[in-house]
Amino acid sequence: MTAPTQAIIQEYEVLPALRELFRHHPVLEKSGIETLRKALFVLRFLSYRPDTFVVESALEVLHVEGEVLA
């Protein structure tokens, strides 16, 4: 389990990384959380595999802002 402060720090990194990932690979917008976690790390948008909760939170922000329509 990720500590709350670490999750907050990760969230600030994950949101822009997701935006960049979707900009380069729009097909991934319809992917599940685990696929996105792996893609962020494997495709080098992040240097670590982020926590599931953090990716879900960042995706929620993108949905609310209308950036992800999936």
FENLIN-V525671 format. One line per field, one symbol per residue. phi: phi as a letter, one per 30 degrees, with the letter a starting at -180 (. if undefined). A space follows every 50 residues. Layout:
# FENLIN-V525671
phi = ???
This chain:
# FENLIN-V525671
phi = .ddeddddddddddedddededddbeddecddedddeddedddidbcbdd dedddddddddddddidbcd
